[in-house]
Amino acid sequence: MDTGRTIAKSAERTFIAWEGGDQVSGIHDQYANLTPRQQLVLAWEAIQGGSYEKARAARLLPERMTSVDWDSKGFATLKVVKPADFFDPAGGASGSTVTGKGIVPILAMDSIMEGAMPFVCARECIPILDMKSETVTMPFFSARKYITPINAPASDALDLLQDVGQATLKAKRYSVQATIGKELLRDATVDILAKTLVEMGATHEMTLNQNVFSKLAMFNSGTAINLWSATSPAAAKGLIGAKAQVDAAGFMAQTAVIWPVLWNDLMGTLLPAYNIVAQQQLMGVGVPQNAVSRKMGATNAIIYAGLKICETGVALDTSIDSTHTIGTTAGNVGGMVFDGERVGILGIRQELEVEEFDDIIKYATRPIAHMRWAFATALDPNNANVTNAAANCICTHA
């Protein structure tokens, strides 16, 4: 395989391995027992080791795994293979002499996603647009209207598009790499590579969260700010009050994003001994234990008072929002409640992509992960009066 080739994750699947499994008999359980990172370690040990490592990998890895083949034009084909055909000391049941490189790019990409999934927050709160070009115009509806009866013949119907605003999404590239010194590779176990990929995935997802929530913190009507404090039950009432303000503005608040400072006060308010919802959250009911359970229907959010609540610990980007600070002193932000369908949109031009993982020697020292995306709030830059700022209410500390 050429070192310049890449493999990307599509928007339809959490893990690439599931895409390959779909091609034959709908396999979705490759990571049921071992995570992508653990499988990557086994694969690397088999490729670099001797007969013992190959036999061990063939025994511990799933019975069927997703692999990738690139044709002469650089197009990738995902397929399902038996690990024994790659790692068996005798060359596999079919006498294959393939070294297993086709499995490594899949496990590398999925290891990055394994790192990203625990930090997913913005993706669950905001509609995602598949961008067909670098720059996309995003039309959005602003204030909702009411229809009046038509009394005169040939009168016009209500035109909903007369107040439609337009925002622009311009995708930017976000890249992260990890240059690992050869001394570290020699002195450490091969697991350092897998751990690096997991960390890269987490870095990408936290960056996306920071950008989205920094822009949303600046995007509010100015008067729709609800106060919270640690005094029971103020934290819970603060979220309910914020939802009420968004709803009263003609929107439908479905989502709350809260930082640990507000999460602490909220859970202190929802005493488990008296609140079945709080008890369920503390017991982990409905909260995923890994990315696989999330893919099968769970989310990183809990539900309270009609709001899907996502927690994030990212700091606000001061280059975007130099006004607000996360904290517990007066005026500090602890969370925000918004109508996720009307507050803005997240455009993905290119999903997470791993580069150069097919060259074992070269890529072992410099893995790179790219992504191209953009987020825009529902504000028309040409008409400041066409805005959905009232669809968002930030919660500040009393």
Secondary structure, DSSP 8 states (H G I E B T S, - for coil): --TT-EEE--TT-SSHHHHHHHTTTT---TTSSS-HHHHHHHHHHHHHS-HHHHHHHHHHS-SSEEEEEE-TTS-EEEEEE-THHHH-TTS-TT-----STTHHHHHHHHHHHHHHGGG--HHHHS-EEE-SSSEEEEEE--S--------STT-----GGGG-EEEEEE-EEEEEE----HHHHHHS-THHHHHHHHHHHHHHHHHHHHHHHHHHHH-S-SS-EEEE-SSTTHHHHHHHHHHHHHHHTT----EEEE-HHHHHHHHHHS-TTT-HHHHHHHHTTT--SSHHHHHTT--S-EEETTEEEEE------TTT-SS--BSSSTT-EEEEEE-TTTSEEEEEEEEEEEESTT-HHHHTT--EEEEEEEEEESB-TT-TTSB-GGGEEEEEE-
